[in-house]
Amino acid sequence: MTPVIVSPNAEVDFFDILDRLTELAGAAVAERYAADLHSIYERLSTFPEIGAPRPAVGSRTRIVALSPYLVIYEYLRSDGFVHIIRILDGRRNVTRRLVRE
């Protein structure tokens, strides 16, 4: 199993998404998304290279979708960790600058 490290920015994204979903769709929907995001972290721990590469965002950057959100992460075998960088709305123009904010 590959350790998964969640950045402070991704933590903020996670809770912002859950707060917004609770407001717009209710607590049950927010809880389902929270469970689905944790499931993605578990899958990345087992299969760290499952995400689609996004070299325009970063040379080691990959994404996994949980519609409409994107879990943006980096993985380098020699590093031995999955680094969750951000969780962003995929309907936005996701650029290198946005990811690194």
C-alpha positions in Angstrom: 0.0 0.0 0.0 1.2 3.4 -1.0 0.8 6.1 1.7 -1.6 8.9 0.7 -0.8 12.4 1.9 -3.5 15.1 1.6 -2.2 18.6 1.3 -3.7 21.4 3.4 -5.2 22.9 0.2 -6.9 19.6 -0.6 -8.3 19.4 3.0 -9.8 22.9 2.6 -11.2 21.9 -0.8 -12.7 18.8 0.7 -14.5 20.6 3.5 -15.6 23.5 1.2 -17.2 20.9 -1.2 -19.0 19.1 1.6 -20.3 22.4 3.1 -21.6 23.5 -0.3 -23.1 20.1 -1.0 -24.9 20.2 2.4 -26.3 23.6 1.6 -27.4 22.8 -1.9 -28.3 19.1 -1.8 -28.5 18.1 1.8 -26.4 16.1 4.3 -27.0 12.7 2.7 -25.5 13.8 -0.6 -22.5 15.4 1.2 -21.9 12.2 3.2 -22.0 10.1 0.0 -19.4 12.4 -1.6 -17.3 12.2 1.5 -17.4 8.4 1.4 -16.7 8.4 -2.3 -13.7 10.7 -1.9 -12.3 8.5 0.9 -12.8 5.5 -1.4 -10.7 7.2 -4.1 -7.9 7.8 -1.5 -8.0 4.0 -0.7 -7.9 3.1 -4.4 -4.9 5.4 -5.0 -3.2 3.8 -2.1 -3.5 0.4 -3.8 -3.2 1.6 -7.5 -1.4 4.9 -7.4 -1.1 5.2 -11.2 -4.8 4.8 -12.0 -5.3 8.5 -12.6 -5.1 10.1 -16.0 -1.8 12.0 -16.5 -2.1 15.8 -16.8 1.3 17.0 -18.0 -0.1 20.4 -18.8 -0.7 20.9 -15.1 2.5 19.2 -13.9 5.0 16.6 -15.1 3.9 14.1 -12.4 0.3 15.3 -12.1 -2.6 12.9 -12.5 -6.4 13.2 -11.9 -9.2 10.9 -10.8 -12.8 12.1 -11.4 -15.7 12.1 -9.0 -18.1 14.0 -11.1 -18.1 17.0 -11.2 -14.9 17.1 -9.0 -11.4 16.2 -9.9 -8.9 14.8 -7.3 -5.6 16.1 -8.5 -2.5 14.3 -7.2 1.1 13.5 -7.9 2.8 10.2 -7.7 6.4 9.3 -8.3 7.5 5.7 -7.7 10.9 6.8 -6.3 9.1 9.1 -3.8 6.7 6.3 -2.7 3.8 8.5 -1.8 0.6 9.7 -3.4 0.3 13.5 -2.8 -3.3 14.8 -3.1 -2.8 18.4 -4.2 -6.3 19.7 -4.8 -9.9 18.7 -5.2 -11.5 21.0 -7.7 -14.7 21.4 -9.7 -14.0 19.9 -13.1 -16.2 22.4 -14.8 -13.6 25.1 -14.1 -10.6 25.7 -16.3 -8.1 23.7 -14.3 -4.7 25.2 -14.9 -1.3 24.8 -13.4 -1.7 28.1 -11.7 -5.1 27.1 -10.1 -3.7 23.8 -8.9 -0.7 25.4 -7.3 -2.6 28.2 -5.6 
